[in-house]
Each structure stands twice: as structure tokens, then as C-alpha cells.
Amino acid sequence: MSDFQITDADLSRSKFEGKVVIITGGSSGIGLATVELLGSLGATVISADINAPPKTGPFVYIETDVSQWTSLTKLFKSAIAAHGRIDFVFANAGIGPRANYLALESDAEGELIQPNTATLDVNLSSVINTATLAVHYMKTQKEGGSIVLMGSSTGLHSVRAIDYSTAKSGVLGFGRGLSVLLSASNVPIRVNILAPSWTATQVLPDLGNLLKAVNYDAQSTDVVARSAAYLFVDKKRHGEVIFVCEGKYTEIEKAILAPAYEKVKGDGPSDDEVLARIMALAG
């Protein structure tokens, strides 16, 4: 495995001063911790959330419903209008599981109601849309930019919170594919994915007390915030998946996931290599 540490020197103020960053879900949890960290390092921080932040600070808050495309486009347009550029984007907004796939409800007429899609809308669709808007604006900048996507360790193994883990698995697939597409297209934008394990957030109501009740000491939001900041400025990091667990950082895409696929696929070309041939043939 590829374990690494993040030092204060890795997050020196000189690397963040003058940089413009958008953070979705910035009013609580990991998002708020990242807003506060980057603000303290001199970055111009735009915090986007449907809820107002609990306190003021060195950041600008823009009320944003990430599940709505028009709200996201307004966010990015506002950032460009105010600052002329966007250097870093953290697609972080998320909510806990909502859907029940074992017991469907019925409406007043007795018709079955579709399972709740809110978690998929916020944790997957909004991440895709946020990253897509980031690429749209960053690709016009000579120096490009850096995008961090909020995944989860629940996207790496079987979890009973189905809508949540499905969304996080989707983020993993989207981020891995986007990194390859950006490289193949020579677009100077880096994208990396975070996969934190249990963290002291409010993704579930009263999560902190619930974890204490089951004798689990979750890592602090500051631990994950530092990894997001680190991925923004380490220019060697692209297409990586960082597992954050109990305060430790492990890169698992290049160290584990990609080698595992290479082992099982045998001697033939990868799926992406075949796709590249088809695209070349199609012109």
C-alpha cells in the first residue's frame, strides 16, 4: 500500500494565497473544516451550501442547492464574475441515506411511490455537475485547476446503506473516468477522489453520540480537510483515490485498484484501450 503523511510544510500559506476555491457543503462537517483551513491559509474561499454557515469567517457564503443545476451554474458564474478565475473546486456536499428498498410506501390512491432519490441526487448527481462546471471554467485557464471529489470508504465495499454507498461508488467511477479523459484530452486539470471512513460529521443525525454509543472513535473532520487541501496543491497527484481512515492517508487507486484490474484482465488490452481504438476508428 502507498501510505503517506501530510505535513504543515505541504500546506504552506504560499501555496494557497491568491487562489480561488469553491467548496460545496461548506457549512458543516468536512466542508466547513476545509473552508476554515483554506481561509486560514490565505485562499479566497467561496462556501456553497443550502444552509447558512454557523459563523462568519474569511470566506464568502453563497446559498446554493447543489441538487439544482441552475443553482450550481449561478454559483460558478458568481465566482467568475467576482474573481475572474477558479483554481480549486471541492465537490463535497452530501447527505445521509434516505431510501428504503425493502418497504415501498403508497400514496393516497394506493399507488406505489418511487424510493427516495435525494441521496443519489446530492451525493452523486451534484458531484458530477459540480465537477463538470469546474472543468468548463478551468479549461479556459492556462494553468488549469484542481478538483477534489468527495467519495467514501462505503464505495469500496458492501454496505447496507444502499443509496449512500451506490452514490459513493458512482463518484469513484466518475472520478476515475474523468481523470483518464482529462489526460487523454490534454486538459491541464487534475482530479482526485477522497474516500474517508467514519468521520465526525452530521451525515447522520447525532452521529457523534451514536458512534460513542457503539464504542467507535471517529476521525476528526480536520483530518479529511487536510487531505483535500493537499490534493489541491500537490501537482503530482492526479487520478488518485485517497483512503482516509483513523487519521491515516493511503493512496489506493494506483497502489491497489488499478493493479488488481491488471491482474484479472490477463494479457489483453484494457477496456479503455479498446474504447480508445473504437473512438480513433470512428474519427
Salt bridges, closest charged atoms under 4 A:
ASP8 OD1 - ARG226 NH2 3.37
GLU17 OE2 - ARG13 NE 2.68
GLU36 OE2 - LYS55 NZ 3.16
ASP87 OD1 - ARG85 NH2 2.58
GLU143 OE2 - ARG85 NH2 2.41
ASP234 OD1 - LYS236 NZ 3.25
ASP234 OD2 - ARG237 NE 3.56
GLU240 OE1 - ARG237 NH1 2.69
GLU240 OE2 - LYS254 NZ 3.53
GLU253 OE1 - ARG176 NE 2.68
GLU262 OE1 - LYS265 NZ 3.59
